[in-house]
Amino acid sequence: MIWFSCKQCGKRLRQPETAGGSLVFCTCGQGNRVPWESTIPAPADDPSATPAPVDSSDEDAVPQRRRRAVVVRDPAYCFNHQDVPADQTCNDCGEHFCPACVVVVRGKSLCGACKNFRLARMQRAPQVTTMAVVSLVLALVGGPLSFCLSMFSRINDAGASLYTVGIGLAALLVPVIALVLAYLALQEIERNPRVGGRGLAITGAATAVVGVVWSVTMFFVLAGKPFVD
């Protein structure tokens, strides 16, 4: 049994001796090349670390296991073609390959196995960002709330009080928060192609803008009247 650790998360991994040189993926998603021999000690509870005793009196009856010849690979040559010099490096697994074994995906040189794994991840449905959902909910709630609070702070012939102006400013808070969250959601979507929810963020931003405009308009209407103590 070959024991090694993931080069990204450090998790202890194991593979059979026949898997030396193959590419395996950790639960964290990192691709790792199986070394030809263990790079970390086997755990004490590993049954393969302590071979079972063999009765010498019945040695002829036990079939002898043929040992696999250990091939020492030259890192200066391609991982897949041992007679071709390697002048390319996979950006994900770090192994060396010849130009025929490497493809370029979004500006990164990848071997066949890493390319397939990356394409499989790219084909998954994007995850909607939480900020886009929260922005839309606040915008939908904040619009009617802003309207109701602004109408509650009605104006009389004498003018407006500090109380009514304070209510108008409070009505502005929810749509402003929704607008800020929508902006942050759009920024996150631009940075990470695996994040979706652009439509929700744009809808939340548009709805929040309506609430902000209404609240600002009502505030200036109230502020233009003389205050009543």
Backbone as a ProteinNet text record, in pm:
[ID]
protein_1_A
[PRIMARY]
MIWFSCKQCGKRLRQPETAGGSLVFCTCGQGNRVPWESTIPAPADDPSATPAPVDSSDEDAVPQRRRRAVVVRDPAYCFNHQDVPADQTCNDCGEHFCPACVVVVRGKSLCGACKNFRLARMQRAPQVTTMAVVSLVLALVGGPLSFCLSMFSRINDAGASLYTVGIGLAALLVPVIALVLAYLALQEIERNPRVGGRGLAITGAATAVVGVVWSVTMFFVLAGKPFVD
[TERTIARY]
84.5	0	88.6	56.4	132.3	57	126.3	67.4	130.9	47.3	94.4	-10.9	24.2	-67	-104.3	-226.7	-274.2	-190.9	-145.8	-59.8	-136.5	-270.1	-348.6	-401.3	-469.3	-528.6	-450	-352	-271.4	-336.7	-451.5	-520.5	-438.6	-438.4	-365.6	-441.4	-373.4	-431.5	-354.2	-420.4	-353.2	-405	-317.1	-350.2	-271.1	-321.6	-244.8	-114.6	-22.8	108.7	101.1	-2.5	-16.7	-62.4	-99.4	-149.4	-40.7	86.7	195.2	199.4	207	211.5	76.9	-32.6	-165.6	-210.9	-314.3	-368	-495.3	-499.7	-619.2	-658.4	-785	-836.9	-880	-837.1	-874.7	-1018.2	-1076.7	-1212.6	-1220.2	-1106	-1104.9	-1102.6	-1088.6	-1087.4	-950.1	-844.4	-709	-662.9	-603.4	-546.7	-406.5	-376.9	-247	-196	-67.4	-3.8	41.3	4.8	42.9	192.7	269.4	413.4	438.9	561.3	596.5	619	641.4	655.7	600.6	571.3	509.7	598.7	535.2	607.6	580.1	483.9	455	442.2	468.5	457.7	313.7	296.7	163.9	113.3	-17.9	-70.6	-53.6	-54.9	-29.9	-141.4	-263.9	-376.2	-396.8	-300.3	-312.6	-276.5	-369.7	-338.6	-232.8	-218.7	-118.6	22.3	34.8	168.2	234.2	155.7	210.5	166.9	255.3	214.5	180.2	82.5	40.4	150.9	171.2	276.8	244.6	347.4	333.5	397.7	323.8	373.6	481.3	606.9	718.6	707.3	635	621.8	534.9	449.8	362.2	394.7	523.9	566.3	540.4	553.5	533.8	388.6	295.4	153.7	104.4	181.9	141.8	198.5	114.6	167.4	244.2	357.8	441.4	391.1	373.7	326.2	439.9	413.1	515.5	526.4	642.4	664.4	669.7	607	607.6	739.2	797.3	926.4	908.4	992.3	986.4	1059.1	985.8	1042	1073.3	1196.8	1239.2	1217.5	1124.8	1090	1178.3	1226.3	1307.7	1216.1	1218	1127.7	1157.3	1272.1	1303.6	1230.5	1163.6	1090.9	941.2	861.7	716.2	663.7	562.2	504.3	440.7	382.5	318.2	411.6	511.9	606.1	747.4	800.1	928.4	1046.3	1023.7	1133.2	1124.7	1029.6	1012.5	1044.7	1135.3	1166.9	1043.8	1034	920.3	959.3	879.1	901.7	775.2	672.1	548.1	515.8	450.6	411.4	263.3	192.8	50.4	34.1	-48.1	-67	-142.8	-216	-294.2	-218.6	-165.4	-98.1	51.5	110.4	253	342.7	286.2	367.3	417.8	525.3	588.8	542.7	514.2	462.2	526.5	511.5	551.5	438	461.4	354.6	231.3	247.5	132.9	38.2	81.4	0	-61.1	-45.2	-92.2	-184	-292.7	-384.7	-397.8	-436.5	-451.8	-601	-642.2	-781.3	-784	-842.3	-851.7	-715.9	-617.7	-485.7	-398.9	-444	-365.9	-335.7	-211.7	-169.9	-209	-287.5	-339.9	-314.5	-288.2	-278.9	-420	-429.5	-560.7	-652.1	-600.8	-684.8	-729.8	-640.3	-676.7	-771.7	-753.9	-845.9	-987.2	-999.3	-1132.4	-1197.9	-1119	-1173.9	-1218.2	-1138.3	-1174.2	-1298.3	-1309.1	-1426.4	-1552	-1537.5	-1653.3	-1702.9	-1611.5	-1651.4	-1715.1	-1664.6	-1719.3	-1860.5	-1894.7	-2026.2	-2132.8	-2092.5	-2191.2	-2271.5	-2395.2	-2479.4	-2418.9	-2408.7	-2350.6	-2435.2	-2369.2	-2437	-2474.8	-2601.4	-2651	-2594.6	-2538.2	-2481.7	-2590.1	-2561.1	-2659.2	-2691.1	-2592	-2615.3	-2718.5	-2722.1	-2822.2	-2963.5	-2978.8	-3110.7	-3155.1	-3064.1	-3098.3	-3129.1	-3054.5	-3079	-3218.1	-3259.2	-3392.6	-3502	-3483	-3583.9	-3596.3	-3483.9	-3488.9	-3548.6	-3517.3	-3571.5	-3722.6	-3770.9	-3916	-3987.4	-3922.3	-3983.1	-3964.6	-3847.3	-3817.3	-3896.2	-3937.3	-4014.8	-4148.3	-4234.9	-4361.1	-4340.7	-4237.2	-4211.4	-4173.1	-4088.7	-4049.3	-4168.2	-4255.1	-4374.5	-4466.6	-4488.9	-4580	-4524.3	-4395.8	-4336.5	-4332.3	-4306	-4301.9	-4440.9	-4542.2	-4677.4	-4724.2	-4669.9	-4706.4	-4657	-4539.4	-4485.9	-4546.2	-4677.7	-4749.8	-4721.4	-4744.3	-4716.8	-4848.1	-4847.9	-4964.9	-4934.1	-5029.3	-5009.4	-4901.3	-4883.6	-4785.7	-4643.7	-4623.8	-4489.7	-4469.9	-4347.5	-4312.4	-4232.7	-4245.8	-4174.2	-4048	-3960.7	-3841.3	-3878.8	-3990.3	-4036.5	-4067.8	-4138.7	-4173.8	-4051.2	-3956.9	-3832.9	-3751.3	-3748.7	-3676.5	-3735.5	-3869.1	-3933.7	-3896	-3888.8	-3850	-3708.6	-3617.3	-3479.4	-3472.7	-3555.2	-3557.2	-3608.6	-3702	-3755	-3649.6	-3543.9	-3436.5	-3338.3	-3335.5	-3231.8	-3241.3	-3359.9	-3374.9	-3339.2	-3391.7	-3352.1	-3203.6	-3142.8	-2999	-2919.2	-2957.5	-2889	-2906.5	-3028.2	-3052.9	-2968.6	-2952.4	-2872.7	-2725.4	-2674.4	-2534.2	-2510.4	-2602.2	-2587.6	-2593.4	-2679.6	-2686	-2554.9	-2494.2	-2364.8	-2255.8	-2252.5	-2152.8	-2174.5	-2301.3	-2330.7	-2281.3	-2302.3	-2254.4	-2102.3	-2036	-1890	-1840.5	-1906.7	-1868	-1889.8	-1998.9	-2027.1	-1922.4	-1875.3	-1772.1	-1639.2	-1608.2	-1480.2	-1481	-1592	-1598.5	-1699.1	-1652.9	-1748	-1835.7	-1803.6	-1883.5	-2000.6	-2014.3	-2121.9	-2224.1	-2351.4	-2459.1	-2551.8	-2660.6	-2757.6	-2753.9	-2701.4	-2693	-2832.5	-2927.4	-3062.7	-3127.3	-3106.4	-3162.5	-3100.1	-2967.2	-2899.6	-2945.8	-2961	-3004.3	-3148.2	-3234.2	-3372.5	-3377.8	-3298.3	-3294	-3242.5	-3139.6	-3085.1	-3188.2	-3258.8	-3359.4	-3472.7	-3518.2	-3625.6	-3577.8	-3454	-3400.5	-3385.6	-3348.8	-3334.5	-3468.6	-3577.1	-3709.6	-3739.3	-3708.6	-3731.7	-3646	-3519.5	-3429.6	-3479.7	-3518.8	-3566	-3691.3	-3782.2	-3904.8	-3873.9	-3785.9	-3753.8	-3681	-3587.1	-3513.8	-3608.4	-3699.8	-3796.7	-3883	-3934.2	-4016.4	-3936.1	-3808.8	-3725.6	-3708.6	-3681.6	-3663.9	-3795.5	-3906.3	-4035.5	-4057.4	-4024.7	-4041.1	-3941.1	-3819.1	-3715.6	-3743.4	-3824.1	-3853.2	-3959.5	-4021	-4123	-4064.5	-4120.9	-4073.6	-4103	-4009.7	-4028	-4126.3	-4196.9	-4291	-4236.4	-4213.3	-4162.9	-4274.5
-118.9	0	124.7	222.5	347.2	455	516.2	622.2	755.9	859	993.4	1093.2	1219.3	1323.6	1415.9	1472.8	1567.5	1696	1746.7	1864.8	1993.9	1986.7	2107.7	2110.2	2002.4	2001.8	1917.1	1837.5	1756.8	1629.2	1592.8	1471.8	1348	1247.3	1123	1038.8	1001.7	921.8	792.2	691.1	565	505.6	437.4	370.7	239.7	141.2	16.6	39	-54.3	-40.2	-35.3	-92.1	-90.7	44.5	138.1	269	373.8	334.1	430.5	506	638.8	723.3	768.1	711.8	751.2	878.8	940.5	1065.3	1034.4	1075.1	1057.5	1194.3	1205.7	1333.1	1317.9	1414.8	1417.5	1468.2	1453.5	1502.7	1654.5	1723.6	1868.9	1912.2	1815.5	1847.2	1859.2	1845.8	1860.7	1730.2	1741.3	1624.4	1595.4	1469.1	1428.7	1308	1313.3	1198.6	1100.5	974.9	873.2	846.7	864.6	837.2	687.7	655.8	515.7	443.4	518.4	459.5	557.5	509.6	592.5	710.2	827.1	947.2	982.5	915	932.6	794.1	781.5	649.3	601.4	470.5	411.3	419.6	438.8	443	309	315.6	193.9	91.8	138.2	46.4	-2.9	23.1	-22.5	-170.6	-256.8	-399.5	-434.5	-348.9	-379.4	-346.8	-267	-232.5	-350.3	-441.5	-558.7	-683.7	-747.2	-864.3	-980.2	-1059	-1175.8	-1280.7	-1346.5	-1448.3	-1567.1	-1621.5	-1735.6	-1857.1	-1965.5	-2090.6	-2146.5	-2150.4	-2196.6	-2343.5	-2422.1	-2564.6	-2589.5	-2495.8	-2511.3	-2405.8	-2371.8	-2264.4	-2297.4	-2428	-2466.4	-2454.2	-2461.3	-2455.4	-2313.8	-2213.9	-2073.5	-2016.7	-1970.8	-1914.7	-1786.4	-1774.1	-1656.5	-1544	-1427.4	-1312.1	-1252	-1231.2	-1173.1	-1023.5	-980.3	-839.1	-758	-644.3	-554.7	-478.5	-479.4	-412.6	-261.9	-204.8	-61.6	13.2	101.4	178.7	318.6	356.6	490	585.4	679.8	771.6	894.9	932.8	1052.2	1172.9	1266.9	1382.7	1472.9	1454.8	1537.5	1491.2	1376.2	1322.5	1323.8	1313.6	1320	1209.5	1242.8	1144.2	1028.7	1056.4	953	887.7	960.1	907.6	919.8	808.7	810.1	835.8	835.8	860.8	999.3	1083.3	1217.9	1320	1413.3	1514.9	1598.1	1636.2	1714.8	1861.6	1944.1	2088.9	2164.8	2090.7	2153	2102.2	2186.6	2150.9	2177	2079.7	2096.6	2192.4	2294.3	2394.5	2341.7	2230.1	2176.7	2071	1968.6	1859.8	1878.5	1965.8	1992.7	1891.5	1792.8	1694.7	1752	1687.6	1733.6	1647.7	1714.8	1646.4	1704.9	1629.2	1679.5	1764.2	1844.7	1931.1	1854.5	1728.4	1652	1610.6	1614.6	1568.5	1682.6	1806.9	1923.6	2005.7	2051.7	2142.9	2270.1	2377.6	2506.9	2533.1	2549.2	2577.5	2706.8	2811	2942.5	2992.4	2979	3032	2945	2825.7	2736.4	2607.1	2560.8	2436	2320.1	2226.5	2115.7	1984.3	1879	1744.8	1692.7	1575.3	1522.6	1501.4	1440	1411.5	1540.1	1634.8	1760.4	1841.9	1832.8	1902.3	1847.2	1714.3	1653.5	1690.9	1693	1728.3	1874.3	1963	2105.8	2130.3	2063.3	2080.9	2027	1916.5	1862.9	1961.6	2031.5	2131.2	2252.7	2290.3	2406	2379.5	2252.9	2219.3	2209.9	2216.4	2214.9	2345.3	2334.5	2454.2	2553.8	2681	2780.3	2798.8	2828.1	2849.6	2996.2	3020	3157.3	3219.1	3337.1	3403.3	3446.7	3435.8	3469.8	3618.7	3701.6	3846.4	3888.5	3819.1	3852.9	3821.9	3707.8	3670.4	3768.2	3798.6	3891	4030	4071.8	4203.3	4211.3	4106.6	4108	4108.1	4028.8	4023.2	4159.1	4220.1	4351.5	4457	4449.4	4548.3	4534.5	4409.1	4388.1	4430.7	4406.3	4447.9	4597.5	4648.5	4788.5	4885.9	4845.9	4936.5	4974.5	4876	4910.8	4974.6	4926.9	4985.5	5132.4	5162.9	5302.7	5388.5	5334.1	5410	5437.1	5331.5	5346.1	5442	5429.1	5517.5	5662	5678.7	5815.5	5878.9	5801.3	5854.1	5879.3	5800.3	5820.9	5956	5996.7	6127.5	6235.5	6250.3	6342.3	6487.8	6574.8	6717.9	6791.7	6880.9	6965.7	7108.2	7193.6	7330.1	7403.9	7364.7	7436.5	7392.8	7272	7222.7	7081.3	7041.6	6905.6	6910.5	6807	6799.9	6715.1	6722.8	6638.1	6490.3	6458.7	6319.9	6267	6347.3	6302.3	6293.8	6386.3	6379.7	6256.7	6223.2	6102.9	5975.5	5971	5854.8	5844.3	5958.9	5958	5906.4	5945.7	5895.3	5746	5700.2	5557.4	5476.3	5532.9	5463.1	5444.7	5526.4	5517	5405.2	5357.1	5263.4	5129.1	5068.2	4933.9	4930.3	5018.5	5011.9	5041	5123.7	5148.9	5022.5	4950.5	4823.6	4724.7	4717.5	4627.8	4666.3	4794.6	4840.6	4806.8	4822.7	4789.2	4639.4	4556.2	4411.5	4368.2	4433.2	4401.1	4435	4547.3	4584.8	4484.1	4444.8	4345.9	4210.8	4173.7	4047.3	4049.8	4160	4171.6	4168.7	4228.6	4223.2	4080.6	4006.5	3867.2	3780.8	3804.9	3729.3	3757.1	3880.7	3914.9	3847.9	3837.7	3778.3	3626.4	3563.4	3417.9	3367.2	3298.7	3249.4	3136.8	3076.7	2968.1	3017.7	3148.8	3208.7	3269.1	3239	3291.9	3381.9	3423.2	3510.6	3652.5	3672.6	3807.9	3869.4	3790.8	3843	3886	3805.2	3842.1	3971.6	3984.4	4104.4	4228.8	4217	4332.8	4370.7	4270	4299.6	4365.9	4314.1	4375	4517.3	4542.5	4678.1	4773.7	4729.2	4816.1	4848.8	4747.4	4770.8	4860.8	4842	4925.8	5070.7	5091.6	5228.9	5302.2	5230.5	5292.8	5336.3	5247.3	5283.5	5399.6	5402.7	5512.6	5644.4	5643.2	5766.6	5819.1	5727.4	5771	5830.1	5763.3	5811.9	5945.4	5960.5	6086.8	6198.6	6168.2	6270.6	6318.3	6222	6258.7	6336.2	6302.3	6373.1	6519.4	6546.1	6683.8	6760.9	6691.6	6759.5	6802.4	6710.9	6745.6	6852.1	6840.6	6936.1	7076.5	7085.2	7217.5	7293.3	7229.2	7294.7	7339.7	7441	7481.9	7377.5	7361.8	7260.9	7308.1	7213	7240.3	7175.3	7253.1	7198.8	7136
0	0	0	-84.7	-95	-17.5	78.1	160.6	122.2	106.2	74.2	121.1	117.3	165.5	50.9	59.5	-41.3	-31	-145.5	-142.6	-119.7	-114.5	-86.6	56.2	99	232.8	332.2	285.5	375.2	422.6	366.1	408.6	373.2	463.4	439.8	336	229.8	122.7	106.9	51.7	24.1	-105.3	-175	-299.4	-305.4	-379.9	-393	-466.9	-453.3	-514.5	-666.2	-723.6	-869.3	-922.2	-833.2	-876	-883.4	-867.2	-871.5	-1002.7	-995.2	-1113.6	-1164.3	-1113	-1159.6	-1089.7	-1144.5	-1089.3	-1012.4	-886.4	-803.4	-748	-712.4	-663.6	-518.1	-437.6	-296.5	-283.5	-165.8	-141.8	-151	-138.5	-152.9	-298.7	-392.5	-534	-595.1	-515.4	-565.6	-630.2	-749.7	-815.7	-763.2	-735.1	-681.4	-759.8	-795.1	-857.2	-749.2	-766	-667.7	-680.7	-573.3	-582.9	-599.7	-640.2	-661.2	-529.3	-424.4	-292	-188.7	-69.7	34	70.2	83.9	125.9	271.4	334	475.6	538.1	667.7	731	736.6	727.3	736.3	879.6	900.8	1036.9	1107.8	1240.1	1317.7	1300.8	1271.6	1258.5	1115.6	1027.8	889.5	881.9	841.1	837	733.3	629.7	527.7	573.1	681.9	729.4	799.3	857	925	850.3	773.5	697.3	789.2	745.6	823.5	824.5	938.9	945.6	855.8	796	705.9	769.6	769.3	825.7	734.4	783.5	702.1	666.2	748.9	720.3	597.2	564.4	449.2	344	329.7	242.1	96	60.1	-79.6	-122.2	-23	-57.4	-76.9	-30.4	-42.8	-172	-262.2	-387.4	-361	-420.8	-404.2	-495	-434.5	-509.2	-589.9	-715.6	-801.9	-772.7	-739.5	-709.1	-837.8	-830.9	-946.1	-951	-1068.2	-1083.1	-1064	-982.7	-955.1	-1065.8	-1132.2	-1241.4	-1190	-1199.3	-1157.3	-1274.2	-1257	-1365.2	-1360.7	-1478.1	-1490.1	-1505.3	-1411.7	-1421	-1539.9	-1603.5	-1719.7	-1845	-1835.9	-1950.2	-1921.7	-2028.7	-2018	-1927.8	-1850.2	-1759.3	-1836.4	-1951.4	-2031.3	-2132	-2176.3	-2276.5	-2219.9	-2173.1	-2104	-2196.6	-2327.5	-2422.1	-2485.4	-2436.4	-2492.7	-2384	-2410.7	-2308.4	-2273.5	-2145.6	-2096.6	-2091.8	-2158.7	-2152.8	-2115.6	-2067.2	-2022.7	-1882.1	-1804.2	-1667.1	-1648.8	-1593.2	-1564.9	-1447.2	-1464.1	-1359.5	-1239.2	-1255	-1144	-1064.7	-1131.7	-1060.1	-1050.9	-1132.6	-1124.4	-1192.6	-1263.1	-1332.9	-1464.9	-1517.3	-1640.4	-1757.8	-1870.8	-1988.2	-2113.4	-2222.2	-2352.8	-2409.6	-2513.6	-2567	-2614.1	-2658.1	-2706.9	-2595.2	-2470.4	-2357.6	-2278.8	-2324.9	-2249.6	-2338.5	-2281.1	-2350.7	-2267.4	-2333	-2265.9	-2245.9	-2120.2	-2084.2	-2004.9	-2064	-1999	-1950.8	-2038.6	-2009	-1921.4	-1883.5	-1798.7	-1872.3	-1861	-1923	-1832.3	-1886.5	-1807.2	-1879.8	-1800.6	-1857	-1883	-1943	-1979.9	-1861	-1754.6	-1637.9	-1568.7	-1551.2	-1485.8	-1572.9	-1705.1	-1796.2	-1783.9	-1779.1	-1765.9	-1633.2	-1525.8	-1395	-1392.7	-1452	-1452.6	-1537.9	-1653.3	-1738.1	-1670.5	-1595.3	-1523.3	-1418.6	-1352	-1253.2	-1320.5	-1438.9	-1509.5	-1560.7	-1585.2	-1637.9	-1529.7	-1403.6	-1297.1	-1295.9	-1249.4	-1241	-1143.2	-1180.5	-1089.7	-964.8	-854.9	-727.5	-712.8	-683.9	-670.9	-543.4	-556.2	-440.2	-342.7	-216.1	-112.2	-112.2	-145.2	-142.7	-246.4	-361.5	-462.9	-413.1	-345.5	-293.2	-184.8	-91.7	17.4	-37.4	-139.3	-198.9	-259.6	-331.6	-392.4	-286	-180.3	-73.6	-4.6	28.5	94.8	3	-126.3	-218.7	-231	-237.9	-248.2	-120.9	-5.8	120.9	143.8	106.5	134	49.7	-73.1	-156.9	-93.6	-65.1	2.3	139.6	212.2	344.5	332.7	235	214.3	178.1	93.7	52.5	172	251.9	366.1	470.3	502.1	601.9	553.9	423.3	370.8	372.8	338.2	342.4	484.9	579.2	718.9	767.9	715.4	755	665.3	673.5	585.7	625.6	533.6	552.3	573.7	671.5	691.4	646.1	661	612.9	690.6	816.9	898.8	868.6	818.8	790.8	840.2	853.3	893.7	1023.1	1100.6	1227	1211.2	1313.8	1312.9	1312.9	1373.5	1379.2	1239	1158.5	1024.2	933.4	951	872.3	911.5	1040.6	1084.9	1026.8	1016.6	956.5	807.8	740.3	599.9	579.5	668.7	660	690.8	786.7	818.6	701.2	625	508	400.4	404.2	305.7	336.5	459.7	503.3	431.8	427	370	221.9	136.1	-5.3	-28	57.1	42.8	72.1	177.2	208.1	93.5	37.3	-75.4	-196.1	-220.6	-333.7	-314.6	-193	-165	-181.2	-132.3	-146.2	-292.6	-370.6	-513.2	-583.3	-547.5	-605.7	-568.2	-441	-397.3	-465.2	-484.6	-552.3	-696.8	-767.3	-904.4	-911.2	-813.7	-809.6	-788.6	-700.8	-676.9	-800.7	-872.2	-993.9	-1100.5	-1109.5	-1207.2	-1173.3	-1045	-1005	-1016	-984.2	-979.2	-1082.2	-1189.3	-1290	-1239.8	-1124.4	-1070.3	-986.9	-973.5	-894	-988.5	-967.2	-1049.4	-969.8	-1032.3	-967.5	-1018	-1141.1	-1194.7	-1211.8	-1260.3	-1279.3	-1148.5	-1042.3	-912.8	-861.4	-878.5	-829.7	-906.2	-1038.7	-1118	-1082.6	-1065.4	-1026.3	-889	-794.2	-661.5	-666.3	-751.5	-762.5	-821.2	-926.9	-989.1	-892.9	-818.8	-721.9	-608.4	-565.8	-458.5	-503.1	-629.9	-680.9	-674.9	-706.4	-698.7	-555.3	-458.7	-319.3	-274.2	-320.5	-282.1	-340.1	-467.7	-531.4	-461.4	-428.7	-360.6	-223	-147.7	-13	-19.5	-113.4	-125.6	-165.9	-257.3	-300.7	-183.5	-105.4	9.9	113.1	127.9	225.6	186	57	13.6	19.2	-3.9	8.7	153	246.2	389.7	431.4	380.6	422.6	368.9	264.2	208.6	284.8	383.2	464.1	597.1	657	789.9	894.4	989.5	1093.5	1199.4	1254.6	1362.5	1488.7	1594.2	1719.9	1799.9
[MASK]
+++++++++++++++++++++++++++++++++++++++++++++++++++++++++++++++++++++++++++++++++++++++++++++++++++++++++++++++++++++++++++++++++++++++++++++++++++++++++++++++++++++++++++++++++++++++++++++++++++++++++++++++++++++++++++++++++++++

